């Protein structure tokens, strides 16, 4: 019996995906890094989620998720040295959450934005203008890619978010990227975000049969998309 | 003495019924504020509970709720309604009796609030709902009595804690309220009496004759290890053929399934035998119950789902397969046979392995000596209190001091301090976080000294989440192409399946095909061994009482009561090593198969022995002894590794063990599971409703994330405190490790031996071996990912 090769012992902190002529790093954190252009993309931050739930008379969740998400974001931007940042929509859990985000978090966000080319793509949770710097767009094209919140049928070289895909491996459930020849779908980056199983019809109908799921967590692991 | 309406006495006389002494006693004590009646099954205790009510209501009572009857089972309320209806209709009393459970229709429930019946039969959960409405003071205005059936069963769980808080509420609404508790199996009547009310008097009925109970003789001796008792199937079938109706109890659903499957293969006479457990679909269970009451079944293979509940008149034999682990449960199960007062119940015990022979003997002795086990439950859990505060706010504004005064009248909450209460109130109102983030959006606000919901619309959602029963997320199992559901499996079990895996459900082997819209699709797969059969396995730990009795048996000079194979086994152990005793901790160390082994005979129950395994291997790791894994049973932990343990005492230092526990606990799955129930009960998160899960939207995120967030940013938060308390009491069972170490003190005897000992040998066949690993889990995932990619031709 052949001894298994131990090439996996070094934690792959990202999965390198060759997509429409470009190399993209799908990071274990759930962020995407495009080294050639120094671009970092994150999707579905849902900042202010606990505040929105409280406002609507629901439960009072631990109010630390904005802090936790920004800490992770900070580390990703620091490690990659990103010059350009694209937030792929649903960055805020709703427009009021964007308005009432606490001062410390707002300062932190401003510090992250300083010196970077920053784009907020609008999502279904944050459909209107947000009183915060950066440019605000419905979608963005940086050749060869189109960045938008919700995937559109028949598109190519598209990078989107919205669905919060997740998949299971070895009994553990993890948020994941989904990738086929035409499109790349991002996991939700925010701390308080649930997920949609990759075998949900909403995802199996849009992704090609040979799609990959790249799981996030302590390391980035690619598997055939469970469907 | 309160007397019965003449029409009712006449009807009893016409039927030839005479009241038992304890039934008359209940009438005599009708004015007492609280009575606990302990009477055997079949002794008419439910009627005894209702007699004072019938006497007070008389033939033609005015409208209004008089008596509330609370049972742990929905099925019981319907049954009681029928049973109580017979004398009421027979004597033409104008008394209205209705039940109210989760199954009651919306219109019926509304009408019951507007115009309540004289007697309302309900469950703690439905009562919680009733009390959460603004009109509760009106509905309960005339309430005179509350009867709690099977009170011992409720007192063991958070349902009971919730119930006594509600009783305190009711008592404030109607100060004259009198309480009755009914039970057949009580290990500590004074404790249960205090649980019911501080003013309780105990009424002990004639317990009736002792049960006829023994160990089943089999041709083959039981195997050295394992569970299920399948070796005894021929002898069991023989007993089934000799009796009218037999209940065959198992400790877990998986074992019941495996046993039922093999029983059918051996059932050459085609005796009609059914299976009944909590994972089967409701339709399937109802079918078995019906066939059972129609006398169409000769036997039912079952689990705790038949521990309580309906009277099966014709059951004349109970067989308990596997050591009962707990004497009280055994007594309850024995009581399922022969529901006639003054007739002995007949029961047989079937040990599943050699060690369980000793445990069954200990259980038989305990039943004969009338000793029952029960671990004291400790103070009332604070997550239940949080929910109670929230529910109270739904009913209307409240004064915090008054509520506190009311809460501490409930037995389990008698020791609750005001600061503890205030912390719970603060959690409900503001979230109780170190970071005060919700000033504007508090859940409760204080106006004019009274606390109330900030947003009254929140009440509907809070009501939907009342109750302390935490459903494990389950998925329905269906045959592909057919509509009929076969039953349910835990979501985590379904997650572990890959297409092609086979498992047992409802006695048949099925093949997992796919997971579709929250349903597990399977196909029939006859004639193959099931690959996996473990699901929903509640693992009971052997009670302290039984463990002590086992240790006492091991001290005997000889064992005339035990079968020769078991007595010989113990003798051999005494010759080559020694037998464990109550005053010291026996450790055996020996080499075997190229590894060093250590056996710790703690007799602390499966959960505590498992925790001990985790903590000891951690310490051995830091001492460089290179432990590789361990396995735990109810009586021992077996650890294997590369180097022998030579100095054992430092391993059992309580402070070191506790420190180890602290670090180990933090990232532990047990903690996360415990946190989930605490978060649900306390109202931090909402239950996921079937309907919402189906909608295919991104599901609510897992409570694990909240646990991790709290641990990182707010480690002293109330819910983390509660979670730690609960976990230590429950699955981790650290209290029994503490008790063990206090019991043995410095008497830790490490015996070095050249080879495996007779008592240790069965441990080598135990399933559930736990590997000790550093970064093992991640490596496992990496290699599995690699295999999947290679299988798909992608490298």
Boltz contact constraints between the chains, C-beta under 6 A:
constraints:
  - contact:
      token1: [A, 8]
      token2: [B, 782]
      max_distance: 6.0
  - contact:
      token1: [A, 54]
      token2: [B, 438]
      max_distance: 6.0
  - contact:
      token1: [A, 54]
      token2: [B, 441]
      max_distance: 6.0
  - contact:
      token1: [A, 55]
      token2: [B, 441]
      max_distance: 6.0
  - contact:
      token1: [A, 57]
      token2: [B, 455]
      max_distance: 6.0
  - contact:
      token1: [A, 57]
      token2: [B, 457]
      max_distance: 6.0
  - contact:
      token1: [A, 57]
      token2: [B, 458]
      max_distance: 6.0
  - contact:
      token1: [A, 59]
      token2: [B, 684]
      max_distance: 6.0
  - contact:
      token1: [A, 60]
      token2: [B, 431]
      max_distance: 6.0
  - contact:
      token1: [A, 60]
      token2: [B, 438]
      max_distance: 6.0
  - contact:
      token1: [A, 60]
      token2: [B, 443]
      max_distance: 6.0
  - contact:
      token1: [A, 62]
      token2: [B, 706]
      max_distance: 6.0
  - contact:
      token1: [A, 62]
      token2: [B, 709]
      max_distance: 6.0
  - contact:
      token1: [A, 62]
      token2: [B, 710]
      max_distance: 6.0
  - contact:
      token1: [A, 63]
      token2: [B, 433]
      max_distance: 6.0
  - contact:
      token1: [A, 63]
      token2: [B, 435]
      max_distance: 6.0
  - contact:
      token1: [A, 63]
      token2: [B, 437]
      max_distance: 6.0
  - contact:
      token1: [A, 64]
      token2: [B, 709]
      max_distance: 6.0
  - contact:
      token1: [A, 64]
      token2: [B, 713]
      max_distance: 6.0
  - contact:
      token1: [A, 68]
      token2: [B, 709]
      max_distance: 6.0
  - contact:
      token1: [A, 164]
      token2: [B, 698]
      max_distance: 6.0
  - contact:
      token1: [A, 168]
      token2: [B, 495]
      max_distance: 6.0
  - contact:
      token1: [A, 169]
      token2: [B, 781]
      max_distance: 6.0
  - contact:
      token1: [A, 170]
      token2: [B, 780]
      max_distance: 6.0
  - contact:
      token1: [A, 170]
      token2: [B, 781]
      max_distance: 6.0
  - contact:
      token1: [A, 170]
      token2: [B, 784]
      max_distance: 6.0
  - contact:
      token1: [A, 171]
      token2: [B, 496]
      max_distance: 6.0
  - contact:
      token1: [A, 192]
      token2: [B, 701]
      max_distance: 6.0
  - contact:
      token1: [A, 193]
      token2: [B, 701]
      max_distance: 6.0
  - contact:
      token1: [A, 194]
      token2: [B, 698]
      max_distance: 6.0
  - contact:
      token1: [A, 194]
      token2: [B, 699]
      max_distance: 6.0
  - contact:
      token1: [A, 194]
      token2: [B, 700]
      max_distance: 6.0
  - contact:
      token1: [A, 194]
      token2: [B, 701]
      max_distance: 6.0
  - contact:
      token1: [A, 196]
      token2: [B, 698]
      max_distance: 6.0
  - contact:
      token1: [A, 200]
      token2: [B, 696]
      max_distance: 6.0
  - contact:
      token1: [A, 218]
      token2: [B, 778]
      max_distance: 6.0
  - contact:
      token1: [A, 221]
      token2: [B, 785]
      max_distance: 6.0
  - contact:
      token1: [A, 223]
      token2: [B, 785]
      max_distance: 6.0
  - contact:
      token1: [A, 223]
      token2: [B, 788]
      max_distance: 6.0
  - contact:
      token1: [A, 224]
      token2: [B, 792]
      max_distance: 6.0
